Amino acid sequence: SLVAVSMLFRAVAENKRAYYTCPIKALVSEKFFELCKSFGPELVGMATGDVSINSKAPIICCTAEVLANVALRDGSAAAVDFVVMDEFHYFSDKSRGFAWEAPLLRLPRATFLLMSATMG
């Protein structure tokens, strides 16, 4: 969405770090390539349970679980300034909702954009 891209642009312009999370690796990969076209591959990284590409980039596309692990490991000291959480309706999923909850609770410095086309 334009709002999400605007938040990522702000992160790059302010020399800060942004994460774009998705619930599944296929969506992470799709978003990674889309953002590489928009921002250039030097500014975008990807992290899933299987792959890590350009991990020092200011924009990181990752699964929700990867960001949850960062939040649990580093807490308020994490280098996370902005977070776009796509498919936020997964928050209500009993088996995976914690991956959306942990960053909200453990990353108090971050600005969050919660997106969902489905509210359930």
C-alpha positions, 0 to 999 in steps of 0.5 A: 500500500502507499501508506506502507511504502511511505513509512519505509521511505521515511525510514530510509530518509531518516537513516533508520530501520524498518521491518515489513512482516508477512505471515508466510515466506512466499509473501515475504519473497514477493514483497522483497522483490517488489520493494527492491524495484521501488527502493533499489536492492541495496536498501532492502534485505530479507530474513526468513527461517531459511534465508538471510539476504542483505541483513544490514539493509535499512528495510528488512522483509521478514516473516512475523516470527523473525521479527518476534524473535528480534523483539524477544532477544533484543527488546527495547534495544532492538534496532527497529524504528518502524514496522509494517505488519501485513496480514495483521488479522493473524493476531487472532490466530491461537497458534501464531498470534504471538508472533504479532503480539511480541513485537507490539509489546517488546519494541516500545520505540517502534512506530507500527502500521498494522494492515489487514484486508480481513478483520477476523 
